[in-house]
């Protein structure tokens, strides 16, 4: 089996874990988005290694894509995902790719009967939600991912897919319905036809996109400061100028 095909098969195991694992509390859903972001990166750019799928991504970029703070990303990795045996650090790499991570697998990824449904659309994932005042939070994101992957569902069905009790997601569903991001017809919930446009409007109005912009600017400043210490001022100016030209 070619390495790329083998990698696709091996990713089934972390995808199932992301779908089936009972992510508990606020920290749990933070961990879930960090883990999912690693899976998404592994699908696009990961490489097969002895223990699983190697992913080269800086903590800055991981936190930006997962829409959580850098500090929370480090805590998620060091305090929970790594001790849980889901991820481990690899050796090698430098600069922005130092501290490469490995999505751990045990080699039992070929059982299609356990195929995940909640993360079937991970190649075209729902944008991550943020915690914070005025924002809907990451549990809302998990609910929407379930509806996006599975179609119309009842509250107990959504709760079961997320490994939670039905009452645990009642208030979250009510907020989503009130926001217009989810529609309710009797006992069934679904996404509206214009969901993507509504989600973009919500992220604009609740400050999610503005927070994204501020974090990106901060990370770029930190990256430039780091590179100055490593490769010098002149090389940083050259790289920055080239990146700007590429963006035009």
Secondary structure, 3 states (H helix, E strand, C coil): CCHHHHHHHHHHHHHHHHHHCCCCHHHHHHHHHHHHHHHHHHHHHCEEECCEEEECCCHHHHHHHHCCCHHHHHHHHHHHHCCCCCEEECCCCCHHHCCCEEEECCCCCCCHHHCCCCCCCHHHCCCCCCCCCCCCCHHHHHHHHHHHHHCCEEHHHHHHHHCCCHHHHHHHHHHHHHHCCCEEECCEEECCCCHHHHHHHHHHHCCHHHHHHHHHHHHHHHHHHHHHHHHCHHHHHHHHHHHHHHHC
